[in-house]
Amino acid sequence: MFPAAVSVTSLDDMIDMTRALADTPGAADRVFLNSAGSSLPPTPVLDEVVGHLRREAAIGGYEAAGERADDLEAGYGVFAELLGCRPDQIAFTDSATRSWFAAFDAVPLTAGDRVLVGEVEYAGNAIPLLMRAEAVGATVEVVPSDADGTFSADALDAMLDERVKLVSVVHVPTNGGVVADVRRISDAAHAAGALVLLDACQAVGQLAVDAGALDVDILTGTGRKWLRGPRGTGFLAVRDRAAAVLKPKAADLHGATWTGTETYELRTDARVYELWECDIASRLGLITAARYLLDLGQEAVEETVTARAAHLRAGLSEIPGVTLHDLGARKSGLVTFSVADRSAEEVKAGLAAQDVAVSVSARSSTYLDMSRRGLTQIVRASPHYFVTEKQLDKAVAEVALLAR
Ligand SMILES: *Cc1c(COP(=O)(O)O)cnc(C)c1O
């Protein structure tokens, strides 16, 4: 049951908030503003995971997986629907980074090749990019942002040539609300013959993301953030343009078949990037999370999350001493700010003491963007649709107390 004080509906809500809150017991006790970190899974996801673990303990892991074979197979169709691609283009992994590694390692790169990244590139992508460039003699070059802080497609146009093999784009960065104009970037990259790898980790689950409409070749994402799935889950989509040229670096007996003393056959679908062993309970939970989102409707979620974040920004902008840091004309559900004379860690701790959960984004996660803006640490608040406006107002009031 929920305290009567929690307002559960407002006229313009596109989401059934009564159901959303009933399925999210943790949201009743706290103002949870960390869905960009690891969200609160809805009850059906939790029940699926725990139920399967109990079943494994009762009858054995292989037997329990066998009982759910059809549901596991159906998961590829669920993600195909979610991401606007075909089931054979989907692979499941244990994190967005694992998905990114698997696909990136398969992109052919040789000496003299160029890879272009945006200023908000994520450290977990940038480091392997730099390592690989170092190993093969390729270069990693940064596409500057526009004056408004978004990935500059005009600058990209000027940098593209036939040596560019890959453009790595972050849909929504880990450190702010800015949203990249992905389709414009894809069109430019493809005209120059480059592949587009989209890190949609902070986008899927808060924005409607369609790999086909965006025309990206590879898309990576995680389960635990906006999708509200279990930790230790991730997904990958590899579309045809990429599948035709990618060379998987390694495959196991699930990704390939050992056919003779010196021969093997690779799978031809995206599951070549999976390993045989996985956490079946979490996989089932991830599929349930995706079904839950499809049931709510991605457009409704996007509209609601965007409105929640705008409400929070509006409240924070009125507090003397608070500086908002989100860039771009189009802003999503990540709200970043600083409080004068308080470190981001102090703000996080002060809010946690009042049951308001936020996180801190450090320079090292998005080194280029933070360095350019002279930022070392910022507070990140990421409200999902299940956070009510009343709760957002409480968060604003608590920030105001800290700012005094
Ligand atoms: C969190 C994050 C990742 C990494 O996701 P994992 O599931 O932790 O591997 C990648 N890119 C961005 C933009 C992120 O915010």
The ligand as an SDF file (V2000), in Angstrom:
LIG
                    3D

 15 15  0  0  0  0  0  0  0  0999 V2000
   26.5560    3.0440  -18.2490 C   0  0  0  0  0  0  0  0  0  0  0  0
   27.0530    3.3820  -19.6060 C   0  0  0  0  0  0  0  0  0  0  0  0
   27.7500    2.4370  -20.3630 C   0  0  0  0  0  0  0  0  0  0  0  0
   28.1990    1.1050  -19.8140 C   0  0  0  0  0  0  0  0  0  0  0  0
   27.1510    0.2430  -19.4910 O   0  0  0  0  0  0  0  0  0  0  0  0
   27.4800   -1.1030  -18.6970 P   0  0  0  0  0  0  0  0  0  0  0  0
   26.2350   -1.8930  -18.7020 O   0  0  0  0  0  0  0  0  0  0  0  0
   27.9290   -0.6760  -17.3330 O   0  0  0  0  0  0  0  0  0  0  0  0
   28.5870   -1.7850  -19.4090 O   0  0  0  0  0  0  0  0  0  0  0  0
   28.0860    2.7680  -21.6640 C   0  0  0  0  0  0  0  0  0  0  0  0
   27.7590    3.9700  -22.1740 N   0  0  0  0  0  0  0  0  0  0  0  0
   27.1040    4.9070  -21.4900 C   0  0  0  0  0  0  0  0  0  0  0  0
   26.7610    6.2100  -22.1370 C   0  0  0  0  0  0  0  0  0  0  0  0
   26.7220    4.6480  -20.1690 C   0  0  0  0  0  0  0  0  0  0  0  0
   26.0880    5.5850  -19.4650 O   0  0  0  0  0  0  0  0  0  0  0  0
  1  2  1  0
  2  3  1  0
  2 14  2  0
  3  4  1  0
  3 10  2  0
  4  5  1  0
  5  6  1  0
  6  7  2  0
  6  8  1  0
  6  9  1  0
 10 11  1  0
 11 12  2  0
 12 13  1  0
 12 14  1  0
 14 15  1  0
M  END
$$$$
